């Protein structure tokens, strides 16, 4: 019960932390600007036929914006490319200066850039595995409360991830909450068996309450009238 009780405390503390903060803030949605810029079709001067002639094996072609210009993004031979949709100029890979421009354009908070790091292998755990194929990337950290960080793809110029210290702490809270301290997976055997034992302990606790509190109270209540009756008999004899 000491083990289960300690886990109850952990569940309570971690659960309280996870519901205390707004989930949109935890996800870092407030760190980036919500650009609603539409792609200006009239500026797509570089025809897709020319693009396909230049990159014959391109896949997953999409049209988007890169800061203030329309671009084509696609994959060829498992490599991501970004091409200027006005001139056909290859814009990837991004240099450090270009990545900083993207980070400053996307960042919604205050504070100056604190550090810049190039990541081409062994990405940190906080960078989702879903975007590892888009590496290399630039990690841009800002000098502000919570150390807000943006990950900019070197190949696509997109924001791959956004993090701050409260989100990192949230990740640890979630790991302790689901009792998976490595992969943060809910369906793990440790959580299953501890939860099962906790339910068993709660049921046994209810049984103990019945025998130690409720049944004793019933016995005491039944004993008091008998005690009064016996006292009256004794007093009658006297």
Helices and strands as residue ranges (DSSP letters): H 2-20, H 23-26, G 29-31, G 41-43, H 48-54, E 59-66, E 69-76, E 79-84, H 96-106, E 113-119, G 129-134, E 137-142, E 149-153, E 159-163, H 165-178, H 189-209, I 210-214, H 215-237
